[in-house]
Amino acid sequence: MSQISDFQRGRIRSVLEASPLMPVITIEHLAEAVPLCQALFDGGIGVMEITLRTEHGLKAIERVREAIPEAWVGAGTVTCVSQYREAVAAGAQFIVTPGVTDELLKFALTAEVPLLPGISTASELMLGYGLGYREFKFFPAEVAGGTSALKAFGGPFPDVTFCPTGGIRRNTAKDYLSLRNVQTVGGSWLTPADAIANKDWAAIVDIARDSLSEIS
């Protein structure tokens, strides 16, 4: 059976190690993509997951990659192989899925851009584990059991590392990051809708900087 390569695992580990916080970004207006991500970067966050939840996701990835080449820019909410290919073509440096399918897991084994597969149960985790995956997104974290679930996963899967996302707030991120098997935390609190609507990029810088300070 084919297994994920050391190169692919090394790439996804590099993404997770680059920042303890990974903003989950949904772009409603394309013109906001670069200033928003620049504000996050200026606030100290060098990893960004731009979701494909809107029509602007792929183009936003292209623009942010060009504008902020020092940042890690990934595609989130990827649900099928065709989206995976489109995200890679747009310049995504990593792919994040909300769940797993056998097709996605196997496609990523030989893809040029690594996958962070989303799981919420031990059964889903085992699908990826059998193919050599050891880094996973845990989603939706709060609904799926939060820190208690991640502690429980640590027993049978001591060599697995997680990026929990979904329902995590600024005041709970540190609880997740205190766990041995959590490397980074994903969240949307870093990009509040009111600040984006008001184009208050300075507020985004402050939120990013203060959030990093609170977990250090």
Helices and strands as residue ranges (DSSP letters): H 6-18, E 21-25, G 30-32, H 33-42, E 47-51, H 57-67, E 72-76, H 81-90, E 95-96, H 102-108, E 115-116, E 118-119, H 122-129, E 135-138, H 146-153, E 161-164, H 173-177, E 185-187, H 193-197, H 201-215
